[in-house]
Structure formats: C-alpha cells, structure tokens
Amino acid sequence: MGKDKKFRPDPDVNPYRVRKTPTPPKRDFIDFNTRRICPACGRDIKITHNFCKYCGVDLSEIEPIGKDEISKQLAMTAVSDPDPEVRKEAVDTLGDFGDKRVLGVLTYVLLNDPDENVRKEAADELGDLHHPFSLEALAKALKDESAIVRKAAIEGLKKLKKMSKPKEMD
C-alpha cells in the first residue's frame, strides 16, 4: 500500500504563492478627528498622513473633514448608521456639498457598504464631483457584485469623461 500510493500535493495550495500585505481590519467606527479616508483606495489612515500608506496617493491637496462638524457628523452617519436609507441620504447630502474633502467618505461607502443602493448613491455622487480620485474609485466599482452599482459607476465615468473633454473652439 505504501509503494503504490504516490505523493500528490494539494492542488488548491500553491507553495510558491507570494504573500500579500495584510489588509487592515475594517472599522465599525471611524473617528474623523484622528483618521481620514483615502479617496483613491477607501482605506482609513491617520489624519496627519499626506500620503496613503496603502496606495501611495498624495493627499496633501485634500483637507481632512476634521474641523467641519456638519460634514463630520454626516460622514459618521454615512459610514456607520444601521439604517441603509439613512446612510443613503447622508451620502446624498455629502455629495451635494460638492467639496473634495468628502471624496474619501464617498469612496469608502462605495467600496465597503453592504447595501447596494447606498453604494449606487456613492457612485452617483463621485461622478458628480468630477475629481481625478473619483476615476480610481469608480473604476474599482466596475467589479462590484451588484449590477446597479456597476451601472452607476459607468454613468459616473461618463460624467468624468464629459467634463474632461476640451471645449471646441468657435
């Protein structure tokens, strides 16, 4: 029995796999007094960082929400409220501000919220903001499991394309 049986490695285990850097744990609560969210990758980092330690994006041109109490309360609601409708309305209101400080919160919601309607709203608002960081977040949303989120990401990318085209000279 010992000589007839050949050693066969487990096909599901790759012994040559390169280990990825560990992803940070998701937080249930983000303290916007000490943390900020990267608008490119949607991960939270220290408020004092000018570069995202996960994706390397330069954040020096974007202020953290930090001192604006209204935006901070809306951001906390958009990220952590148990009711999806309340989160959706908070995302809508944040997007209406048109301020690039909320890009990180919208990206975080787009990439992490469990409700597809909230993610769709975040994609809509990112498209309306017309910022280059929106492009990266919406591109990631094209891989979302929900068709309505993917469609909203496509529409957002169309909005960005329309705004980036140079106007024709008369």
C-alpha positions in Angstrom: 0.0 0.0 0.0 2.8 2.4 0.8 4.7 1.9 -2.6 1.5 2.0 -4.8 0.3 5.4 -3.4 2.2 8.4 -4.9 2.6 11.6 -3.1 0.4 14.3 -4.7 0.4 17.8 -3.5 -2.9 19.5 -2.7 -3.9 21.3 -6.0 -5.6 24.1 -4.0 -2.5 25.1 -2.2 0.3 27.0 -4.0 3.6 26.6 -2.1 5.1 29.4 -4.3 2.5 32.0 -3.5 3.8 35.4 -2.7 2.2 36.7 0.5 0.2 39.9 0.1 0.5 42.7 2.6 -2.2 42.2 5.2 -5.3 44.3 4.7 -6.2 46.5 7.6 -9.2 45.5 9.7 -12.4 47.2 8.8 -13.5 49.6 11.4 -17.1 49.9 12.6 -16.4 53.4 13.7 -14.1 55.9 12.1 -13.1 58.8 14.3 -12.8 61.7 11.9 -11.0 63.8 14.5 -7.9 61.5 14.2 -8.5 59.5 11.0 -9.1 60.3 7.3 -10.1 58.1 4.4 -8.0 57.9 1.2 -10.2 58.9 -1.7 -8.4 56.6 -4.1 -8.4 53.2 -2.2 -11.1 53.9 0.5 -8.9 52.8 3.5 -8.7 54.8 6.6 -5.3 56.3 7.7 -4.1 58.8 10.3 -5.3 62.3 9.7 -1.7 63.6 9.8 -0.6 61.5 6.8 -0.1 63.3 3.5 0.3 60.1 1.5 -1.8 56.9 1.7 0.3 54.1 3.1 -1.7 51.6 1.2 -1.8 53.0 -2.4 0.7 55.9 -2.2 -1.6 58.6 -3.3 -0.6 62.2 -2.4 -3.3 63.6 -0.1 -1.7 67.0 0.6 -4.2 68.8 -1.7 -7.2 67.4 0.1 -8.1 68.6 3.6 -9.4 66.0 6.0 -13.0 66.5 7.2 -11.7 67.1 10.8 -12.9 70.5 11.8 -16.2 70.8 9.9 -18.8 69.5 12.4 -21.6 69.1 9.9 -19.5 67.2 7.4 -18.1 65.1 10.2 -21.5 64.1 11.5 -22.8 63.3 8.1 -19.7 61.3 7.3 -20.1 59.3 10.6 -23.8 58.7 9.7 -22.9 57.6 6.1 -20.3 55.1 7.4 -21.9 53.7 10.5 -25.7 54.2 10.7 -27.5 50.8 10.9 -30.4 52.0 8.6 -29.4 51.9 4.9 -31.9 54.7 4.0 -30.3 57.0 6.5 -26.8 56.1 5.1 -28.1 56.8 1.6 -29.5 60.2 2.5 -26.2 61.1 4.3 -24.2 60.1 1.2 -26.6 62.2 -1.0 -26.2 65.2 1.3 -22.4 64.9 1.4 -22.3 64.8 -2.4 -24.4 67.9 -2.6 -21.8 69.8 -0.7 -19.5 69.4 -3.7 -16.4 69.6 -1.5 -13.4 67.4 -2.3 -13.0 66.7 1.4 -15.8 64.2 1.2 -14.2 62.2 -1.6 -12.7 59.7 0.9 -16.0 59.0 2.7 -17.8 58.5 -0.6 -15.1 56.1 -1.8 -15.2 54.2 1.5 -19.0 53.8 1.2 -18.8 52.8 -2.5 -16.3 50.1 -1.8 -17.5 48.9 1.6 -21.2 49.4 2.3 -23.2 46.2 2.5 -26.3 47.8 0.8 -26.2 48.1 -3.0 -28.5 51.2 -3.0 -26.1 53.1 -0.7 -23.1 52.1 -2.9 -25.1 53.2 -6.0 -25.7 56.6 -4.4 -22.0 56.9 -3.6 -21.1 56.1 -7.2 -23.6 58.8 -8.4 -22.1 61.4 -6.1 -18.5 60.6 -7.0 -19.4 61.1 -10.7 -20.9 64.4 -9.9 -17.8 65.7 -8.1 -15.6 65.5 -11.2 -12.4 64.8 -9.3 -9.5 62.6 -10.6 -9.7 60.5 -7.5 -13.3 59.7 -8.4 -11.9 57.9 -11.5 -10.0 55.4 -9.5 -12.9 54.6 -7.1 -15.4 54.3 -9.9 -13.1 52.0 -11.9 -12.9 49.7 -8.8 -16.7 49.8 -8.6 -16.9 48.3 -12.1 -16.1 45.0 -10.4 -19.0 45.3 -7.9 -21.2 42.3 -7.4 -24.3 44.4 -8.0 -25.4 45.4 -11.5 -27.0 48.7 -10.3 -23.7 49.7 -8.7 -21.7 48.8 -11.9 -24.2 50.8 -14.0 -23.9 53.8 -11.7 -20.1 53.5 -11.9 -20.3 53.6 -15.7 -22.6 56.6 -15.6 -20.1 58.3 -13.2 -17.2 57.6 -15.5 -19.2 59.0 -18.4 -19.7 62.2 -16.4 -16.0 62.4 -15.7 -15.2 61.9 -19.4 -17.7 64.6 -20.5 -16.1 67.1 -18.0 -12.5 66.3 -19.1 -13.1 66.9 -22.8 -11.8 70.2 -24.1 -14.4 72.6 -25.4 -14.4 73.1 -29.1 -13.2 76.5 -30.3 -15.7 78.6 -32.2 
